[in-house]
């Protein structure tokens, strides 16, 4: 796959702190990675509530981490008390979240190979027999989806949230955005969340939006694919079920292969 992305410009919209690896992978194959974070990760507005829950973490049986951000911000709140997590059965969504969690704690982390709550709920560790009567804490960002918690409650669990971070839309100078669509002019646009896709469209003007809609969109998971269809992209968006940068890169390489 040496330089198979030569002359291909990829708009990478991952948050600033999480874009380096994907950009490096793209550049290693000869592509041009254009950094344009469409989500800014900040501390939640419910920090005190989250801290209160973490101070009494031993009351829970199971802890579920929704994302790598959930891991990172939970660890910041715990400071030097990360070992408290080891009293829980720990479950995480996807490999990136699992890697981040395993760096901080010892012990087993149960995970899934998919990218969403639906696939996680298929795990035997979250079956009705496994969770009935158990207390579960879900570590997430503000305003996350309710599907996971709703299903677990239906299976007999008591579920609380620790909302440890929030997602904001960054602010950019118009000249910076204009430069992307006049000088760099991406061929492929990578967006990894529904919220990110909404932010991307809010950041561009009408002319830039028309250009955006003419590009190949790459998204994460079938649920996001379904969400993206309504935006009106001229080319059918493509998706990967692999919840990591390597999965995104492989999909871009395969797409480039269809152009020849």
Secondary structure by P-SEA (a helix, b strand, c coil): cccccccbbbbccccccccaaaaaaaaaabbbbbbbbccccccccaaaaaaaaaaacccccbbbbccaaaaaaaaaaaccccccccccccccccaaaaaaaaaccccbbbbbccccaaaaaacccccccccccbbbbbbbcccccaaaaaaaaaabbbbbbbccbbbbbbbbcaaaaaaaaccccccbbbbccaaaaaaaaaaccaaaaaaaaabbbbbccaaaaaaaccccccccbbbbccccaaaaaaaaaaaaaaac
